[in-house]
Amino acid sequence: MVGVASLDIRAQHQTAIDDQRHTLTQLSRVLAEDTSRYASVVDLVLRDVQSRIAELGIALPEQFRHDLAGEATFSLLRARVRDLSQASAIALIDATGRMVNSSRAWPPPTLDAHDRDFFQYFATHDDPAPYLGAVERSRVTDALTLFMARRIDGPHGEFLGVVVGALDIAELTGRYQAVLTQSGESITLLRRDGLVLARYPNGDTAVGQRLPPESAWYGVVAAGGGTYSSPGYLGPGPLIVSASPVSGYGMVVDFTIAESAALAGWRHQAIVTAAAALAASIGVVALFGVIAAQFRRLQRAAEALRAGERRIRDFAETGSDWFWEQDADLRFSWISVDSPVRRPEDQSYIGQTHWERAGADPADAAWAAHNADLAARRPFRDFRYHRLGRDGRELHVSISGNPVYDDAGRFIGYRGTGRDVTARMQAQEELREAKEQAEAASRVKSEFLATMTHELRTPLNAIIGFSEILTAGVPGRLNPKQAGYVEHIHEGGELLLRIVNDVLNLAQVDAGTLTLNEDEDVNVNRIADACIALIREQANAAGLRLSLDIEDRMPLLVVDPARLKQILLNLLSNAIKFTDPGGSVTLAIDRAEDGGVAFKVRDTGLGMTAAEIEVALQPFGQVDSSLSRRHNGTGLGLPLARTLAELHGGSLHVDSEKGRGTTMTVALPPSRVLADLDVSMMIAHAT
């Protein structure tokens, strides 16, 4: 009886170990698939940002920093990360390691990432795959963060920078915590080089450590995953560890349990068995009692095993993907129930290959490449094909799979996941068609405006010219009524010509062809005097006081003088139009705090609310259409002035309050300043 009991205890020991290994293997595989989906969501966003930047055709690092540092790029990044729980932020890093833009805040913080390992890797490796950096503390939030990055290249392979997503380690460990069911269990996420990325529990002490080279873990991972015994490098041992690689992302999920916890039930059973053997001499009745107790415990152990299997099945059935297995002949041996390609009661899929179900053409290049992967027993990712679904509609399906080998190394089939990507394919096609239609409409509009305005200017110049000749060439021959008609014709022609010119400028802005003429060294005082002289008659006719306020010492500016005059005349004319008689308009020019020059047009007119300012700065935007008709307004003056200021590297800012007037400020940067001149000396010299 003692001999039989010893054999039974040893058998129970091996059974407990084998059952635990089986459970750990299933759990680690499910977690690896979940982690792959977790990472693929972030990687999908990184690839989307990467492709959008590629569409811009950026070829130089300087262009990368200039084109992507704006608020539009921030809005794009913010929109991509807004509903993304897996990543706390997305950022763009240029080729020098400086942050160009970030979804976290606008304007982005000034950070230098040249010492981060993901940046150093892509600076020296032309690798199209994503890279997982070491876990480090964020320099913005100070939280432990895992960085996933992709390299951004120019059209000819030039290194332009990196798009990087910050994965919150707390989010990962929270998911792990929900899976653990008993003490002694732990889950660890490692990079393939043995670096610990996340762990629960005891993550704070383990993250950043690396498994020693002598660990059996490296050989298990190189063989595609498996279960092994470990002396315990990250915690007290010995341990039972199941390692499952995360497909596509260079990570490995370890599900670990201490042998002491795994064998707790076995120890209890061993004690009972030994006691039963020792008590066998007491009698058969006691022996049968012990056997009955053991049988009940085995039933509970089997129920626990079934519960673990049900837990794994629940993971599979509630996921967004479906799961499948194929045998060595690449025929389906199992597919998860209620997938888009199979009903629970439909067994016709079993025993067939997916190309038979899809009706694939062997001559198709994509299918030929896929079959080559299968023949070579290579893993495949995101292979797409279309077929009829269970409801009769055409589906676009994406599948990924890994080859499976038995313990002897023999190929026994494939195992993988599938996903219905029909909605995504349809959305991409609709977006492409909408973009093409919008671009075509924009081109037609710009061409029409440019052609129309060029055609209108010829007869308008003739009207203005002949009206001037008629006024100047026949003095005294026109009676007052006729002279008034001619004057109205001349004024109307000039107004219409200004409107046509503004529309032409708008067409050039919309087409991106509005440019500056050659820069010149310009005397600010002379520009201001010329603008005041040109606009004074309009101010007098409106019954307004027009004044010039300029500092005694102003610099020379390197600008396009015609465009600068156009800016100031547009702002002055706009101020005069919307200021009631008896009011005042002032052109003030002074030095800005940054060393540039500020041109300010102040009026005592109607004023605007913040919402009305936004309308006025848009092309053809009119705050009050009745006032615009009364003052011959088109709604183009302010938008054109702002565009011309930005072409000079400056800006236009409007400050206003309803009923208290408006101040419009054009700020030119220090780069436009050439030298300082003493205006008082210039005036004296001119006198």
Secondary structure, DSSP 8 states (H G I E B T S, - for coil): -HHHHHHHHHHHHHHHHHHHHHHHHHHHHHHHHHHHHHHHHHHHHHHHHHHHHHHTT--SHHHHHHHHSSHHHHHHHHHHHTT-TTEEEEEEEETTSBEEEESS-SS----B-TTSHHHHHHHH----S-EE---EE-TTT--EEEEEEEEEE-TTS-EEEEEEEEEEHHHHHHHHHHH--STTEEEEEEETTSBEEEEESSHHHHTT-B--TT-THHHHHHTT-EEEEE--SSSSS-EEEEEEEETTTTEEEEEEEEHHHHTHHHHHHHHHHHHHHHGGGG-HHHHHHHHHHHHHHHHHHHHHHHHHHHHHHHHHHHSSSEEEEE-TTS-EEEE-TTBTTB-TT--TTTT--HHHHHT--TT-HHHHHHHHHHHTT--EEEEEEEEE-TTSSEEEEEEEEEEEE-TTS-EEEEEEEEEE-HHHHHHHHHHHHHHHHHHHHHHHHHHHHHHHHHHHHHHHHHHHHHHHHHHHHSTTTS-HHHHHHHHHHHHHHHHHHHHHHHHHHHHHHHHT-------EEEEHHHHHHHHHHHHHHHHHHTT-EEEEEE-SEEEEEEE-HHHHHHHHHHHHHHHHHTS-TT-EEEEEEEE-TTSSEEEEEEE-S----HHHHHHHTSTT--S-HHHHHHTT--S-HHHHHHHHHHHTT-EEEEEE-TTS-EEEEEEE-GGGEEEEEEHHHHHHHH-
